[in-house]
């Protein structure tokens, strides 16, 4: 059964860091893949996992920038990956599979937020394509290595999943684009992906989790104007954070690292986490939590089927 959406009393919280949650955990001999692991939260996750002994693979759209960012971190390698290009996704997966390695952790961390209307591939809306479809294809192509490792697969979502559920009548925003609605749908898709992957993969020992990392100023905000962030109360005119709930990057990376490694989650999966614990269901007027539209197993299965149709890959097609 899917683990209920209720806190387990992890002992960690909103101010815990990635290094805090890894205290006492030895990842020697394990292999992790962190998309976008060279910037913002991804770089913090890469640094923490490598520091605990993991071999970390950082596939990146800007490989030269990734190589520069991870320079000097022992146990980290880079490769090429553009999540908006399915041939690039297949290419990375094929290279990894050819190495014969199994994978123990995959963190789907890379993403784009609130960008201007952009079309990729066969005309797909870029946030849905990059944040969800690219990661969906990546995990399915990597499935043999993931299954061998009995991996944990982590989908970095956002509290913005509360903006909207799946817009089934216009997933690609062909009839009017709204950048925040598109972002919200993509983040809902991340949660639904984890729900369905966990249901499909648990018999192979693979478990999946989604999470909200918290509010953190990172390059993810590159498409937002300074004035917009000032008006939202995030920063002042000098660019200094003014919202006391905002986290540092080390704190922001903590929940994904905790979900990927914590022995407290053994035998669990298919749930949404925040502040280094399983989240409660979202309530009316309350902050945080996970909305029911993002954990509905029927919608999760529907999204999986749509994603398989769009990308042409489904590691579980023979079994379903």
ZANUBA-131066 format. One record per residue (C-alpha): residue in one letter; y, x, z. Coordinates in pm, whole numbers, padded with zeros to 5 digits, m for minus. Layout:
N
[site A, [Y, X, Z]]
...
//
This chain:
320
[site X, [00000, 00000, 00000]]
[site X, [00357, 00112, m00062]]
[site X, [00521, 00237, 00253]]
[site X, [00762, m00022, 00399]]
[site X, [01133, 00047, 00368]]
[site X, [01201, 00129, 00731]]
[site X, [01316, 00439, 00913]]
[site X, [01047, 00660, 01060]]
[site X, [01270, 00847, 01304]]
[site X, [01254, 01180, 01123]]
[site X, [01478, 01357, 01372]]
[site X, [01717, 01454, 01095]]
[site X, [02033, 01280, 00980]]
[site X, [02340, 01274, 00760]]
[site X, [02459, 01617, 00878]]
[site X, [02124, 01793, 00846]]
[site X, [02114, 02061, 00577]]
[site X, [01847, 02159, 00328]]
[site X, [01772, 02465, 00538]]
[site X, [01744, 02250, 00852]]
[site X, [01474, 02027, 00705]]
[site X, [01278, 02329, 00581]]
[site X, [01276, 02502, 00919]]
[site X, [00917, 02606, 00993]]
[site X, [00787, 02500, 00650]]
[site X, [00619, 02772, 00441]]
[site X, [00616, 02698, 00067]]
[site X, [00457, 03029, m00034]]
[site X, [00227, 02981, m00332]]
[site X, [00384, 02652, m00439]]
[site X, [00575, 02581, m00759]]
[site X, [00877, 02353, m00782]]
[site X, [01071, 02231, m01084]]
[site X, [01433, 02129, m01018]]
[site X, [01627, 01982, m01310]]
[site X, [01992, 02072, m01288]]
[site X, [01892, 02326, m01025]]
[site X, [02181, 02558, m01105]]
[site X, [02480, 02348, m01001]]
[site X, [02592, 02136, m00707]]
[site X, [02310, 01980, m00506]]
[site X, [02049, 02117, m00743]]
[site X, [02154, 02476, m00678]]
[site X, [02143, 02417, m00302]]
[site X, [01793, 02269, m00336]]
[site X, [01681, 02563, m00551]]
[site X, [01817, 02812, m00300]]
[site X, [01653, 02638, m00004]]
[site X, [01312, 02593, m00170]]
[site X, [01306, 02953, m00288]]
[site X, [01411, 03066, 00058]]
[site X, [01105, 02890, 00201]]
[site X, [00880, 03078, m00040]]
[site X, [00846, 02844, m00341]]
[site X, [00855, 02963, m00699]]
[site X, [01131, 02750, m00851]]
[site X, [01166, 02671, m01221]]
[site X, [01515, 02561, m01322]]
[site X, [01519, 02404, m01670]]
[site X, [01876, 02374, m01793]]
[site X, [02083, 02250, m02084]]
[site X, [02310, 02552, m02036]]
[site X, [02052, 02820, m01973]]
[site X, [02297, 03111, m01969]]
[site X, [02503, 02936, m01702]]
[site X, [02185, 02860, m01508]]
[site X, [02072, 03221, m01524]]
[site X, [02408, 03336, m01392]]
[site X, [02406, 03078, m01112]]
[site X, [02059, 03170, m00982]]
[site X, [02103, 03544, m01025]]
[site X, [01992, 03717, m00708]]
[site X, [01780, 03430, m00575]]
[site X, [01427, 03564, m00552]]
[site X, [01150, 03352, m00701]]
[site X, [01363, 03153, m00946]]
[site X, [01320, 03137, m01324]]
[site X, [01511, 02940, m01587]]
[site X, [01413, 02767, m01911]]
[site X, [01574, 02546, m02173]]
[site X, [01589, 02169, m02129]]
[site X, [01825, 01902, m02260]]
[site X, [01723, 01572, m02102]]
[site X, [01907, 01375, m02369]]
[site X, [01687, 01529, m02641]]
[site X, [01321, 01423, m02628]]
[site X, [01212, 01716, m02845]]
[site X, [01372, 01953, m02595]]
[site X, [01193, 01773, m02311]]
[site X, [00859, 01806, m02488]]
[site X, [00928, 02171, m02566]]
[site X, [00992, 02261, m02204]]
[site X, [00685, 02069, m02088]]
[site X, [00466, 02235, m02349]]
[site X, [00584, 02581, m02243]]
[site X, [00520, 02504, m01878]]
[site X, [00175, 02359, m01945]]
[site X, [00087, 02661, m02157]]
[site X, [00144, 02881, m01851]]
[site X, [m00155, 02714, m01687]]
[site X, [00032, 02652, m01367]]
[site X, [00010, 02343, m01153]]
[site X, [00326, 02200, m01000]]
[site X, [00368, 02095, m00638]]
[site X, [00723, 01956, m00640]]
[site X, [00942, 01808, m00912]]
[site X, [01298, 01712, m00824]]
[site X, [01469, 01505, m01095]]
[site X, [01814, 01612, m00985]]
[site X, [02014, 01651, m01307]]
[site X, [02239, 01368, m01409]]
[site X, [02564, 01243, m01553]]
[site X, [02803, 00999, m01387]]
[site X, [03058, 00754, m01526]]
[site X, [03102, 00931, m01858]]
[site X, [03289, 00784, m02154]]
[site X, [03068, 00586, m02388]]
[site X, [02829, 00835, m02543]]
[site X, [02527, 00778, m02765]]
[site X, [02229, 01013, m02778]]
[site X, [01897, 01015, m02962]]
[site X, [01852, 00693, m03161]]
[site X, [02174, 00546, m03021]]
[site X, [02075, 00527, m02655]]
[site X, [02343, 00494, m02387]]
[site X, [02378, 00846, m02246]]
[site X, [02357, 00775, m01872]]
[site X, [02037, 00571, m01904]]
[site X, [01894, 00821, m02152]]
[site X, [01976, 01133, m01952]]
[site X, [01934, 01015, m01595]]
[site X, [01625, 00804, m01657]]
[site X, [01454, 00833, m01995]]
[site X, [01468, 01213, m02011]]
[site X, [01316, 01244, m01666]]
[site X, [01060, 00974, m01743]]
[site X, [00946, 01168, m02051]]
[site X, [00948, 01497, m01860]]
[site X, [00717, 01370, m01586]]
[site X, [00479, 01211, m01833]]
[site X, [00458, 01525, m02046]]
[site X, [00405, 01739, m01735]]
[site X, [00145, 01500, m01590]]
[site X, [m00157, 01735, m01620]]
[site X, [00022, 02000, m01411]]
[site X, [00162, 01741, m01170]]
[site X, [m00179, 01583, m01114]]
[site X, [m00344, 01924, m01061]]
[site X, [m00091, 02004, m00792]]
[site X, [m00098, 01663, m00625]]
[site X, [00277, 01691, m00651]]
[site X, [00562, 01502, m00494]]
[site X, [00806, 01377, m00754]]
[site X, [01158, 01312, m00632]]
[site X, [01410, 01097, m00819]]
[site X, [01768, 01160, m00712]]
[site X, [01931, 00818, m00731]]
[site X, [02249, 00699, m00561]]
[site X, [02392, 00425, m00346]]
[site X, [02550, 00322, m00677]]
[site X, [02219, 00152, m00762]]
[site X, [02376, m00137, m00570]]
[site X, [02628, m00188, m00852]]
[site X, [02375, m00359, m01076]]
[site X, [02009, m00413, m01144]]
[site X, [01854, m00358, m01485]]
[site X, [02052, m00530, m01758]]
[site X, [01743, m00641, m01947]]
[site X, [01942, m00832, m02209]]
[site X, [02149, m00523, m02301]]
[site X, [01999, m00206, m02151]]
[site X, [02180, 00018, m02399]]
[site X, [02524, m00146, m02354]]
[site X, [02548, m00237, m02720]]
[site X, [02770, m00535, m02639]]
[site X, [03047, m00377, m02434]]
[site X, [03037, m00056, m02234]]
[site X, [03133, m00017, m01869]]
[site X, [03082, 00335, m01737]]
[site X, [03018, 00228, m01377]]
[site X, [02781, m00051, m01472]]
[site X, [02596, 00200, m01689]]
[site X, [02579, 00448, m01402]]
[site X, [02459, 00180, m01162]]
[site X, [02184, 00072, m01401]]
[site X, [02070, 00433, m01449]]
[site X, [02052, 00484, m01073]]
[site X, [01855, 00160, m01031]]
[site X, [01620, 00290, m01300]]
[site X, [01567, 00608, m01096]]
[site X, [01445, 00405, m00799]]
[site X, [01225, 00177, m01008]]
[site X, [01075, 00484, m01176]]
[site X, [00968, 00624, m00838]]
[site X, [00819, 00290, m00735]]
[site X, [00601, 00269, m01047]]
[site X, [00509, 00638, m01063]]
[site X, [00390, 00620, m00703]]
[site X, [00179, 00314, m00780]]
[site X, [00024, 00482, m01084]]
[site X, [m00012, 00830, m00943]]
[site X, [m00123, 00789, m00584]]
[site X, [m00495, 00791, m00670]]
[site X, [m00440, 01139, m00812]]
[site X, [m00264, 01245, m00492]]
[site X, [00079, 01228, m00654]]
[site X, [00350, 01053, m00454]]
[site X, [00703, 00966, m00563]]
[site X, [01025, 00905, m00372]]
[site X, [01380, 00810, m00468]]
[site X, [01689, 00884, m00264]]
[site X, [02062, 00863, m00214]]
[site X, [02195, 01212, m00135]]
[site X, [02520, 01085, 00013]]
[site X, [02875, 01127, m00114]]
[site X, [02950, 01488, m00207]]
[site X, [03212, 01648, m00430]]
[site X, [03021, 01836, m00701]]
[site X, [03050, 01889, m01078]]
[site X, [02894, 01541, m01111]]
[site X, [03249, 01407, m01084]]
[site X, [03363, 01597, m01393]]
[site X, [03428, 01274, m01586]]
[site X, [03657, 01132, m01316]]
[site X, [04032, 01185, m01322]]
[site X, [04189, 01337, m01013]]
[site X, [04411, 01030, m00972]]
[site X, [04104, 00808, m00971]]
[site X, [03948, 01007, m00687]]
[site X, [04276, 01008, m00494]]
[site X, [04304, 00629, m00532]]
[site X, [03944, 00593, m00412]]
[site X, [04033, 00785, m00095]]
[site X, [03793, 01069, m00173]]
[site X, [04050, 01350, m00197]]
[site X, [04420, 01413, m00141]]
[site X, [04667, 01535, m00401]]
[site X, [04557, 01894, m00335]]
[site X, [04195, 01812, m00409]]
[site X, [04089, 01835, m00043]]
[site X, [03822, 01584, 00066]]
[site X, [03972, 01313, 00286]]
[site X, [03673, 01084, 00338]]
[site X, [03501, 01186, 00665]]
[site X, [03166, 01052, 00541]]
[site X, [03151, 01306, 00258]]
[site X, [02886, 01575, 00296]]
[site X, [02877, 01943, 00214]]
[site X, [02647, 02044, m00070]]
[site X, [02398, 02179, 00183]]
[site X, [02392, 01842, 00358]]
[site X, [02381, 01659, 00025]]
[site X, [02072, 01852, m00087]]
[site X, [01889, 01788, 00238]]
[site X, [01737, 01447, 00163]]
[site X, [01582, 01553, m00166]]
[site X, [01437, 01866, m00006]]
[site X, [01312, 01666, 00292]]
[site X, [01146, 01409, 00065]]
[site X, [00987, 01689, m00138]]
[site X, [00840, 01881, 00154]]
[site X, [00830, 01693, 00483]]
[site X, [00487, 01655, 00644]]
[site X, [00629, 01340, 00805]]
[site X, [00587, 01168, 00466]]
[site X, [00220, 01254, 00422]]
[site X, [00035, 00951, 00286]]
[site X, [00360, 00773, 00204]]
[site X, [00544, 00710, m00121]]
[site X, [00726, 00466, m00344]]
[site X, [01022, 00438, m00109]]
[site X, [01394, 00510, m00118]]
[site X, [01538, 00757, 00132]]
[site X, [01881, 00846, 00265]]
[site X, [02014, 01077, 00537]]
[site X, [01675, 01254, 00561]]
[site X, [01481, 00940, 00651]]
[site X, [01339, 00635, 00478]]
[site X, [01619, 00386, 00420]]
[site X, [01632, 00034, 00551]]
[site X, [01670, m00260, 00310]]
[site X, [02034, m00320, 00225]]
[site X, [02188, m00607, 00414]]
[site X, [02485, m00821, 00328]]
[site X, [02802, m00642, 00429]]
[site X, [02618, m00337, 00561]]
[site X, [02657, 00018, 00442]]
[site X, [02368, 00202, 00281]]
[site X, [02010, 00094, 00239]]
[site X, [01819, 00000, m00073]]
[site X, [01872, m00319, m00273]]
[site X, [01573, m00539, m00350]]
[site X, [01630, m00525, m00727]]
[site X, [01556, m00151, m00719]]
[site X, [01223, m00175, m00537]]
[site X, [01076, m00481, m00710]]
[site X, [00730, m00373, m00838]]
[site X, [00741, m00619, m01128]]
[site X, [01071, m00478, m01252]]
[site X, [00936, m00126, m01197]]
[site X, [00637, m00200, m01419]]
[site X, [00863, m00362, m01679]]
[site X, [01090, m00056, m01688]]
[site X, [00790, 00175, m01721]]
[site X, [00664, m00025, m02021]]
[site X, [01009, m00019, m02183]]
[site X, [01043, 00355, m02121]]
[site X, [00701, 00419, m02275]]
[site X, [00799, 00216, m02580]]
[site X, [01131, 00398, m02621]]
[site X, [01005, 00753, m02564]]
[site X, [00659, 00721, m02712]]
[site X, [00491, 00884, m02412]]
[site X, [00287, 00736, m02127]]
[site X, [00044, 00958, m01937]]
[site X, [m00125, 00649, m01795]]
[site X, [m00166, 00448, m02117]]
[site X, [m00543, 00495, m02126]]
[site X, [m00577, 00387, m01767]]
[site X, [m00364, 00073, m01788]]
//
